[in-house]
Amino acid sequence: MAEPRAAIIFDCLFPATTGGGERVYRRIAEEFVQRHIVVDYLTRDLGDVPTPGFTVVPVWNGDIYDESGARTTSSALYFARGVYRHLRAYRGEYDIVVASALPVLTVLAAALALRGSRSFLVVDWLEVWTLRKWRSYSGALTGSLAFLLQVAGARVGDLHTVNSTFTARRLQRHRRGAAPVVLGLVDLVDPAPAAAMSPSPSGETPDRVARAAVIPEESDQGDVAAGGLAPFLLFVGRHIADKRIDTLPAALAELHRSRPDVTLVVAGSGPETARLEAAVRRAGVGDSVHLVGRVSDERLAELTSSAAVLVNPSAREGFGLVVAEAAAYGTPSIVVAGEDNAAVDLIVEGVNGFVAASVEPAELARAVARALDGGEALRGSTAAWFARERVSRSLAVSVDEILARHRAALGD
């Protein structure tokens, strides 16, 4: 009997690109392979990427972001066309097709290509946006059209999967009666090495992190030794508008009223870096902020384990994997309440962090101060939360549920 075959469709692939979505789909591919399913991963041409166990199938070659970091409509169209052509050419060869709804045109192309075939189409939603969010992101006309396409995407497919109950509720507005599988994603994060969990009472800055004026991300000064040790806050992520990193300097200035020793380390890069630098100058906290740019995995682990608090003022998160990544080291997180922020669902107030009411400096500073005051007790409860959630929110269990739904659809 031939081994079952699956296609996974997303226009990014870890580690060639390093967002949360690509980590999810790569892990699903790996989980399928462990269950003796032959996997093709349909994506862009991203060069040589190590993918033991499954095959990468480039269906298009091009960039997906504009200069501001927003996805382009043209790239969505080209990628959807490539997906359609491939699935039509290999129609009937895939038992299961997992298609990301980012962008949603991918899902519609897959549904059209597979119509009438035996393939079981799983539509995965990293996010479901409101009409207001779509219009804000893409403009009134394009955003309205994208919203309608999203509604259409919610009404195709044999099974839907989501990464949070937050997203599940939004999906159900478009497809009443939908029973999506909520993927367990916390186990995408590996447990921290025991050495990294040694006590860090104040979240002290390691001597590899400079406490200096703002240093451009391209600078080679990223490893200048610090002139002393102090608690530091950490931001990790792409510097795009939705991350709202330019709100952090004013919050740090507010925090300095009671905690003048606290510094801020910002990892990552992107089109909003210049705006952040300007905000640092306006707030007058240049001596307390350090931009380290993109860093190695080893350096990121050092920063995350040593940080007093992870601060993530993002307006939009489909899951908020960075919260789990910080929690693996016992580092609590601060996120901000908002209608598009699913990361709020990961925070248990006073257990693994706090939710700020807004990005107003006083609100952010107040939440950070509470986390700092939590000290080692909060770090301990954060680490315990991660240990529990990594078992209870397992992607391996979710993959088994997807396969069970497939078997049920076949009548097995």
For each residue, the residues with C-beta under 8 A, 3 or more apart:
1:
2: 5
3: 36 37 38
4: 36 37 38 95 96
5: 2 37 38 39 40 93 94 95 96
6: 32 37 38 39 40 94 95 96 97 98
7: 39 40 41 42 57 87 94 96 97 98
8: 25 28 29 32 39 40 41 42 97 98
9: 41 42 43 83 97 98 99 100 106 110
10: 13 21 22 25 41 42 43 100 102 106
11: 43 44 60 64 75 79 100 103 106
12: 16 17 19 21 22 43 44 46 64
13: 10 16 17 22 25 26 41 43 44 46 49 51 56
14: 17 18 19 22 23 25 26
15: 18 49
16: 12 13 46 47 49
17: 12 13 14 22 46
18: 14 15 22 23
19: 12 14 22 23 238
20: 23 24 126 188 318 319 321
21: 10 12 24 25 100 102 126 318
22: 10 12 13 14 17 18 19 25 26
23: 14 18 19 20 26 27 188 321
24: 20 21 27 28 124 126 163 183 185 188 395
25: 8 10 13 14 21 22 28 29 41 98 100 124
26: 13 14 22 23 29 30 41 51
27: 23 24 30 31 188 395
28: 8 24 25 31 32 98 395 399
29: 8 25 26 32 33 39 41 51 53 54
30: 26 27 33 34 53 54
31: 27 28 34 35 395 396 399
32: 6 8 28 29 35 37 39 54 96 399
33: 29 30 36 37 38 39 53 54
34: 30 31
35: 31 32 399 403
36: 3 4 33
37: 3 4 5 6 32 33 95 96
38: 3 4 5 6 33 54
39: 5 6 7 8 29 32 33 53 54 55
40: 5 6 7 8 54 55 56 57 94
41: 7 8 9 10 13 25 26 29 51 54 55 56 57
42: 7 8 9 10 57 59 82 83 86
43: 9 10 11 12 13 46 56 57 58 59
44: 11 12 13 58 59 60 61 62 64 79
45: 58 60 61
46: 12 13 16 17 43 49 56 58
47: 16
48:
49: 13 15 16 46 56
50:
51: 13 26 29 41 54 55 56
52:
53: 29 30 33 39
54: 29 30 32 33 38 39 40 41 51
55: 39 40 41 51
56: 13 40 41 43 46 49 51
57: 7 40 41 42 43 86
58: 43 44 45 46 61
59: 42 43 44 79 82 83 85 86
60: 11 44 45 78 79 81 82
61: 44 45 58
62: 44 75 78 79
63: 72 75
64: 11 12 44 71 72 75 76 79
65: 69 70 71 72 75
66: 69 70 71 72
67: 271
68: 240 241 271
69: 65 66 238 239 240 241 270 271 272
70: 65 66 137 138 240
71: 64 65 66 75 76 103
72: 63 64 65 66 75 76
73: 76 77 138 142
74: 77 78
75: 11 62 63 64 65 71 72 78 79 103
76: 64 71 72 73 79 80 103 105 106
77: 73 74 80 81 105
78: 60 62 74 75 81 82
79: 11 44 59 60 62 64 75 76 82 83 103 105 106
80: 76 77 83 84 103 105 106 108 109
81: 60 77 78 84 85 109
82: 42 59 60 78 79 85 86
83: 9 42 59 79 80 86 87 99 106 109 110 113
84: 80 81 87 88 109 110 112 113
85: 59 81 82 88 89
86: 42 57 59 82 83 89 90
87: 7 83 84 90 91 94 97 109 110 113 114
88: 84 85 91 113
89: 85 86
90: 86 87 93 94
91: 87 88 113 114 117
92: 117 118 119
93: 5 90
94: 5 6 7 40 87 90 97 114 119
95: 4 5 6 37 118 119 120 406
96: 4 5 6 7 32 37 119 120 122 402 403 406
97: 6 7 8 9 87 94 110 114 119 120 121 122
98: 6 7 8 9 25 28 122 124 161 402
99: 9 83 106 107 110 121 122 123 124 157
100: 9 10 11 21 25 106 107 124 126
101: 104 106 107 123 124 125 126 150 153
102: 10 21 106 125 126 127
103: 11 71 75 76 79 80 106
104: 101 107 108 146 149 150 152 153
105: 76 77 79 80 108 109 149
106: 9 10 11 76 79 80 83 99 100 101 102 103 109 110
107: 99 100 101 104 110 111 123 153 156 157
108: 80 104 105 111 112 149 152 153 156
109: 80 81 83 84 87 105 106 112 113
110: 9 83 84 87 97 99 106 107 113 114 121
111: 107 108 114 115 121 156 157
112: 84 108 109 115
113: 83 84 87 88 91 109 110
114: 87 91 94 97 110 111 117 119 121
115: 111 112
116:
117: 91 92 114
118: 92 95
119: 92 94 95 96 97 114
120: 95 96 97 158 159 406 409 410
121: 97 99 110 111 114 156 157 158 159
122: 96 97 98 99 157 158 159 160 161 402
123: 99 101 107 153 154 156 157 159 160 161
124: 24 25 98 99 100 101 160 161 162 183
125: 101 102 128 160 161 162 163 167 171 180
126: 20 21 24 100 101 102 163 167 318 319
127: 102 167 316 318 340 342
128: 125 150 154 162 167 170 171 174
129: 133 134 137 147 150 340
130: 133 134 147 170 339 340
131: 134 135 143 144 147
132: 135 136
133: 129 130 136 137 316 340
134: 129 130 131 137 138 143 144 146 147 150
135: 131 132 138 139 140 143 144 147
136: 132 133 143
137: 70 129 133 134 143
138: 70 73 134 135 142 143 146
139: 135 142 143
140: 135 143 144
141: 144 145
142: 73 138 139 145 146
143: 131 134 135 136 137 138 139 140 146 147
144: 131 134 135 140 141 147 148
145: 141 142 148 149
146: 104 134 138 142 143 149 150
147: 129 130 131 134 135 143 144 150 151
148: 144 145 151 152
149: 104 105 108 145 146 152 153
150: 101 104 128 129 134 146 147 153 154 174
151: 147 148 154 155 174
152: 104 108 148 149 155 156
153: 101 104 107 108 123 149 150 156 157
154: 123 128 150 151 160 171 174 175 178
155: 151 152 174 175
156: 107 108 111 121 123 152 153
157: 99 107 111 121 122 123 153 160
158: 120 121 122 405 406 409
159: 120 121 122 123 180 181 402 405 406 409
160: 122 123 124 125 154 157 171 175 178 180 181
161: 98 122 123 124 125 180 181 182 183 398 402
162: 124 125 128 165 167 168 171 180 181 182 183
163: 24 125 126 167 182 183 185 318 319 342
164: 167 168 182 318 319 342 345
165: 162 168 169 182 345
166: 169 170 342 344 345
167: 125 126 127 128 162 163 164 170 171 318 342
168: 162 164 165 171 172 180 182
169: 165 166 172 173
170: 128 130 166 167 173 174
171: 125 128 154 160 162 167 168 174 175 178 180
172: 168 169 175 176 177 178 180
173: 169 170
174: 128 150 151 154 155 170 171
175: 154 155 160 171 172 178
176: 172
177: 172
178: 154 160 171 172 175
179:
180: 125 159 160 161 162 168 171 172
181: 159 160 161 162 398 401 402 405
182: 161 162 163 164 165 168 398
183: 24 124 161 162 163 395 398
184: 187 392 393 394 395 396 397 398
185: 24 163 188 319 321 324 393 395
186: 189 324 386 389 390 392 393 394
187: 184 390 391 393 394 395 396
188: 20 23 24 27 185 321 324 395
189: 186 321 324 325 327 328 386 390
190: 328
191: 328 386 387 390
192: 196 197 301 305 328 329 330
193: 196 197
194: 197
195: 198
196: 192 193 301 305 329
197: 192 193 194 305 329 330 383
198: 195
199: 376
200: 203 204 305 306 379
201: 204 375 376
202: 230 231 308 375
203: 200 231 232 306 307 308 309 331 372
204: 200 201 229 230 231 232 306
205: 209 211 226 229 230 231 232 263 265 306
206: 209 226 302 303 306
207: 225 226 229
208: 223 225 226 299 302
209: 205 206 226 232 265 290 292 303 306
210: 215 221 222 223 224 225 226 290
211: 205 226 227 228 230 232 263 287 288 290
212: 215 221 224 287 290
213: 286 287 289
214: 277 280 281 286 289 290 291
215: 210 212 219 221 222 290 291 292
216: 219 277 291
217: 269 273 291 292 293 294
218: 293
219: 215 216 222 293
220:
221: 210 212 215 224
222: 210 215 219 292 293 295
223: 208 210
224: 210 212 221
225: 207 208 210
226: 205 206 207 208 209 210 211 229
227: 211
228: 211
229: 204 205 207 226
230: 202 204 205 211 261 262 263
231: 202 203 204 205 259 261 262 263 308 372
232: 203 204 205 209 211 262 263 264 265 306 307 308
233: 248 252 262 263 264 265 307 308 309 310 311 368
234: 264 265 266 267 303 304 307 309 310 311 326 331
235: 243 245 248 264 265 266 267 268 310 311 312 313
236: 267 268 300 303 304 310 322 325
237: 243 245 267 268 312 314 322
238: 19 69 243 268 269 270
239: 69 243 245 268 269 270 271 272 273 276
240: 68 69 70 243 270 271 272
241: 68 69 244 271 272
242: 314 315 316
243: 235 237 238 239 240 272 312 313 314 315
244: 241 247 313 314 315 336 359
245: 235 237 239 248 266 272 275 276 313
246: 249 272 275 276 278 279
247: 244 250 251 279 313 359 361 364
248: 233 235 245 251 252 264 266 276 279 311 313 364
249: 246 252 253 264 276 279 280 282 283 285 289
250: 247 253 254 279 282 283 361
251: 247 248 254 255 311 313 359 361 364 365 368
252: 233 248 249 255 256 262 264 283 285 288 289 365
253: 249 250 256 283 284 285 361
254: 250 251 257 361 362 364 365
255: 251 252 258 259 262 365 368 369
256: 252 253 259 260 262 285 288
257: 254 260 365
258: 255 369
259: 231 255 256 262 369 372
260: 256 257
261: 230 231
262: 230 231 232 233 252 255 256 259 288 308 368 372
263: 205 211 230 231 232 233 288 289 290
264: 232 233 234 235 248 249 252 285 288 289 290 311
265: 205 209 232 233 234 235 289 290 292 303 307
266: 234 235 245 248 276 289 290 291 292
267: 234 235 236 237 292 293 294 295 300 303
268: 235 236 237 238 239 293 294
269: 217 238 239 273 293 294
270: 69 238 239 240 273
271: 67 68 69 239 240 241 274
272: 69 239 240 241 243 245 246 275 276
273: 217 239 269 270 276 277 291
274: 271 277 278
275: 245 246 272 278 279
276: 239 245 246 248 249 266 272 273 279 280 291
277: 214 216 273 274 280 281 291
278: 246 274 275 281 282
279: 246 247 248 249 250 275 276 282 283
280: 214 249 276 277 283 285 286 289
281: 214 277 278 284 286
282: 249 250 278 279
283: 249 250 252 253 279 280
284: 253 281
285: 249 252 253 256 264 280 288 289
286: 213 214 280 281 289
287: 211 212 213
288: 211 252 256 262 263 264 285
289: 213 214 249 252 263 264 265 266 280 285 286
290: 209 210 211 212 214 215 263 264 265 266
291: 214 215 216 217 266 273 276 277
292: 209 215 217 222 265 266 267 295 299 303
293: 217 218 219 222 267 268 269
294: 217 267 268 269
295: 222 267 292 299 300 303
296: 299 300
297: 300 301
298: 301 302
299: 208 292 295 296 302 303
300: 236 267 295 296 297 303 304
301: 192 196 297 298 304 305 329
302: 206 208 298 299 305 306
303: 206 209 234 236 265 267 292 295 299 300 306 307
304: 234 236 300 301 307 310 325 326 328 329 331
305: 192 196 197 200 301 302 329 330 331
306: 200 203 204 205 206 209 232 302 303
307: 203 232 233 234 265 303 304 310 326 331
308: 202 203 231 232 233 262 331 371 372
309: 203 233 234 331 332 333 334 353 368 371 372
310: 233 234 235 236 304 307 322 323 326 331 332 333 334 353
311: 233 234 235 248 251 264 333 334 364 368
312: 235 237 243 317 320 322 323 333 334 335 336 343
313: 235 243 244 245 247 248 251 334 335 336 356 359 364
314: 237 242 243 244 317 320 335 336 341 343
315: 242 243 244 336 338 340 341
316: 127 133 242 338 340 341
317: 312 314 320 335 340 341 342 343
318: 20 21 126 127 163 164 167 342
319: 20 126 163 164 185 342 343 346
320: 312 314 317 323 324 335 341 342 343 344 345 346
321: 20 23 185 188 189 324 325
322: 236 237 310 312 325 326 333 343
323: 310 312 320 326 327 333 335 343 346 347 352 353
324: 185 186 188 189 320 321 327 328 346 386 389 390
325: 189 236 304 321 322 328
326: 234 304 307 310 322 323 329 331 332 333 382
327: 189 323 324 330 331 332 333 352 382 383 385 386 389
328: 189 190 191 192 304 324 325 383 386
329: 192 196 197 301 304 305 326 383
330: 192 197 305 327 379 380 382 383 386
331: 203 234 304 305 307 308 309 310 326 327 379 382
332: 309 310 326 327 352 353 354 371 374 378 379 382
333: 309 310 311 312 322 323 326 327 346 347 352 353
334: 309 310 311 312 313 353 354 355 356 364 367 368 371
335: 312 313 314 317 320 323 341 343 344 346 347 353 355 356
336: 244 312 313 314 315 341 355 356 357 358 359 364
337: 341 344 355 356 357 358
338: 315 316 341 344
339: 130
340: 127 129 130 133 315 316 317
341: 314 315 316 317 320 335 336 337 338 344
342: 127 163 164 166 167 317 318 319 320 345 346
343: 312 314 317 319 320 322 323 335 346 347
344: 166 320 335 337 338 341 347 355
345: 164 165 166 320 342
346: 319 320 323 324 333 335 342 343 352
347: 323 333 335 343 344 352 353 354 355
348: 351 352 353 385
349: 353 354 355
350: 354 374 378 381
351: 348 378 381 382 385
352: 323 327 332 333 346 347 348 378 381 382 385 386
353: 309 310 323 332 333 334 335 347 348 349 371 378 382
354: 332 334 347 349 350 367 370 371
355: 334 335 336 337 344 347 349 367
356: 313 334 335 336 337 359 363 364 366 367
357: 336 337 360 363
358: 336 337 363 364
359: 244 247 251 313 336 356 363 364
360: 357 363 364
361: 247 250 251 253 254 364 365
362: 254 365 366
363: 356 357 358 359 360 366 367
364: 247 248 251 254 311 313 334 336 356 358 359 360 361 367 368
365: 251 252 254 255 257 361 362 368 369
366: 356 362 363 369 370
367: 334 354 355 356 363 364 370 371
368: 233 251 255 262 309 311 334 364 365 371 372
369: 255 258 259 365 366 372 373
370: 354 366 367 373 374
371: 308 309 332 334 353 354 367 368 374 378
372: 203 231 259 262 308 309 368 369 375
373: 369 370
374: 332 350 370 371 377 378 379
375: 201 202 372 378 379
376: 199 201 379 380
377: 374 380 381
378: 332 350 351 352 353 371 374 375 381 382
379: 200 330 331 332 374 375 376 382 383
380: 330 376 377 383 384
381: 350 351 352 377 378 384 385
382: 326 327 330 331 332 351 352 353 378 379 385 386
383: 197 327 328 329 330 379 380 386 387
384: 380 381 387 388
385: 327 348 351 352 381 382 388 389
386: 186 189 191 324 327 328 330 352 382 383 389 390
387: 191 383 384 390 391
388: 384 385 391 392
389: 186 324 327 385 386 392 393
390: 186 187 189 191 324 386 387 393 394
391: 187 387 388 394
392: 184 186 388 389
393: 184 185 186 187 389 390
394: 184 186 187 390 391 397 398
395: 24 27 28 31 183 184 185 187 188 398 399
396: 31 184 187 399 400
397: 184 394 400 401
398: 161 181 182 183 184 394 395 401 402
399: 28 31 32 35 395 396 402 403
400: 396 397 403 404
401: 181 397 398 404 405
402: 96 98 122 159 161 181 398 399 405 406
403: 35 96 399 400 406 407
404: 400 401 407 408
405: 158 159 181 401 402 408 409
406: 95 96 120 158 159 402 403 409 410
407: 403 404 410 412
408: 404 405 411 412
409: 120 158 159 405 406
410: 120 406 407
411: 408
412: 407 408
